[in-house]
Structure formats: C-alpha cells, structure tokens
Amino acid sequence: MKVIHKFKAGAVGHAFKLNLPIDAKVVHFGSQGSHLFLWAELDTAAFKIGRDFTVVATGWEMDDDDRHLGTVVTPTGFVWHLYETTKEPIHA
C-alpha cells in the first residue's frame, strides 16, 4: 500500500541519507517553521535502500548527474534546492 511520509532534510550544504524504497517518489520539498522537509510517496512494505540527498542554495555547484527534486522559498526569503545524489541507478 502506498502512503506519503514526511522526512526532515539534512543540514544545508551537507549530504544526508534516507532509507527509502528504490521506487519512492519525492512529491514535495518544503519548510515548516525553521526546518526543511521532504514528502515521499512510498510502499511501506517495499525493500529499502540508502538514498543520498543534499540541499543547496541558488548559485552553489553540484555534480552533473545529481537529480533536482524540488525548490522551496522559505518565509524568510531563502531559496533552497533539493537534489538526489545517489550514484546507483534509480528507476523510479
């Protein structure tokens, strides 16, 4: 059965890992209070793997093969971008 779960993003500019099914789909990236979160649609019974992510600011560099998943403008005006940096093939 598919559900949407909420996950706290790691610190800006630092890689973080989440254990998610390989076919989990990030459906939203946003802020609540002073924290950044991502929401992912996933099957709770599916096998999970470690998937790598990072949050960067506008103008920051990232690898060519990093995959953009969302952008958020916070109430304070900061703009952050969520990228998946997992190097294994993801077929979601």
Secondary structure, 3 states (H helix, E strand, C coil): CEEEEEEECCCCCCCEEEEEECCCEEEEEEEECCEEEEEEEEECCCCEEEEEEEEEECCCCCCCCCEEEEEEECCCCCEEEEEECCCCCCCC
